[in-house]
Amino acid sequence: ILADEPTTALDVTVQAQVLHLLKELQRTNNIGLMIITHNLGVVWDVCDRAMVMYAGKVVEAADVKSLYAKPMHPYTWGLLDSMPSLSSERKADLSTIPGTPPDLRLTGKACNFANRCPYAQDICSKEVPELVEVEPGHLVACHRQTLDTHLERAKGGK
């Protein structure tokens, strides 16, 4: 089953029903389920593995638990940081990813996220990073993440 944004614009009750139906169809028919979504809560609830895409390219792929526990691409960090938290003691402003998405007609010559990335270096605006396995089962397309060196996410996730 390929489900493209199956829960967009649905209230939480109907969303839960749709997700339950998809999981039930998957289980009873022993078939695969691929969900395309911007809703990271749906990813956590339904998926075993996730691929994070930016400007049409995969920037990170891992099992969902690893992706949430140790995200490794700056775009993934931005996505996770922009999710509201119910555990906050005080009301905090939602985090945003600065800048604007690239013109897709001009992509493919450098890292597509370079103009928005606070960790970008010169190489990021000159070469497309390859998707490499930096930890077992965890692939990242970032010049700053390699087998030998890992860029660490800022404390507190921000």
C-alpha positions in Angstrom: 0.0 0.0 0.0 1.3 3.4 -0.9 -0.4 6.1 1.2 0.4 9.7 0.3 -0.5 12.1 3.2 -3.4 9.8 4.3 -4.1 11.8 7.4 -3.7 15.4 6.2 -6.5 17.7 7.3 -8.3 15.0 9.4 -9.2 15.5 13.0 -7.4 13.2 15.4 -10.3 10.7 15.8 -10.6 10.1 12.0 -6.8 10.1 11.7 -6.5 7.3 14.3 -9.2 5.4 12.5 -7.4 5.7 9.1 -4.1 4.7 10.6 -5.7 1.7 12.4 -7.3 0.6 9.1 -3.9 0.9 7.2 -2.1 -1.2 9.9 -4.9 -3.8 9.9 -4.8 -4.1 6.1 -1.0 -4.5 6.3 -1.2 -7.2 9.0 -4.1 -9.2 7.6 -2.8 -9.2 4.0 0.9 -9.5 4.9 1.8 -6.6 2.7 4.1 -3.6 2.9 2.9 -0.1 3.8 4.7 3.0 2.6 3.5 6.3 4.0 4.4 9.7 2.6 3.8 12.3 5.3 4.9 15.5 7.0 3.5 14.3 10.2 6.3 12.9 12.4 3.8 11.6 14.9 2.4 9.3 12.2 5.9 8.2 11.3 6.5 7.3 15.0 3.2 5.5 15.3 3.1 3.5 12.1 6.6 3.1 10.6 9.5 0.8 11.2 12.0 2.7 9.0 11.9 6.3 7.8 13.5 8.3 5.0 13.8 12.0 5.4 13.8 13.9 2.2 14.7 17.5 1.4 14.2 19.1 -2.0 13.4 15.7 -3.5 16.5 13.9 -2.2 17.0 11.5 0.7 19.1 13.2 3.4 18.7 10.5 6.1 17.4 7.0 6.4 17.2 4.8 9.5 14.9 2.7 11.7 12.4 5.1 13.3 13.7 4.6 16.9 17.3 5.5 15.8 16.1 8.4 13.8 14.3 9.9 16.8 16.9 9.0 19.3 19.9 10.1 17.3 19.0 12.1 14.2 22.1 12.9 12.2 21.1 15.4 9.5 20.7 19.1 10.3 17.4 19.1 8.4 16.1 16.2 10.5 17.1 18.2 13.6 15.1 21.1 12.4 12.1 19.0 11.7 12.2 17.4 15.1 12.9 20.7 16.9 9.8 22.3 15.2 7.5 19.7 16.8 5.5 21.1 19.8 6.2 19.4 23.1 3.6 18.7 25.7 6.4 18.2 28.3 7.5 21.8 28.3 7.1 23.5 31.7 6.4 26.8 30.0 5.0 27.8 26.7 7.8 28.2 24.3 7.9 29.5 20.7 8.1 26.8 18.1 11.4 26.4 16.5 11.6 27.1 12.8 14.1 26.3 10.0 15.5 29.7 8.8 15.6 30.6 5.1 13.5 29.4 2.2 13.5 26.1 0.3 15.7 26.0 -2.8 14.4 26.6 -6.4 14.1 22.9 -7.5 15.3 23.9 -11.0 18.7 24.8 -9.5 19.3 21.8 -7.3 21.7 18.9 -7.8 25.0 20.9 -7.9 25.5 21.2 -4.1 23.9 20.3 -0.9 20.2 21.4 -1.3 20.1 22.3 2.4 23.3 24.4 2.4 21.6 27.8 2.3 19.5 27.0 5.4 22.0 25.0 7.4 23.7 26.6 10.4 26.6 24.0 10.0 27.3 24.6 6.3 30.9 24.8 5.1 32.4 25.8 1.8 32.2 22.2 0.4 28.4 22.2 1.1 27.8 24.8 -1.6 30.1 23.1 -4.1 29.4 19.3 -3.9 26.4 17.1 -3.5 26.9 15.0 -0.4 26.6 11.2 -1.0 24.2 9.1 1.1 26.6 7.1 3.3 26.1 4.6 6.1 27.6 6.3 9.1 26.3 3.8 11.6 24.9 0.4 11.0 21.6 0.9 9.2 21.8 4.7 9.5 22.4 6.6 6.2 23.1 10.3 6.0 23.8 12.7 3.1 25.8 15.4 4.9 29.4 16.4 4.4 29.7 16.9 8.1 28.7 13.3 8.9 31.1 10.6 8.0 32.3 7.2 9.3 35.1 9.0 11.1 33.5 12.2 12.3 30.1 13.1 13.5 28.6 16.6 13.9 26.8 16.6 17.2 23.3 18.0 17.7 23.3 21.0 20.0 22.3 20.4 23.6 18.6 20.4 24.3 17.9 19.5 20.6 18.1 23.1 19.5 
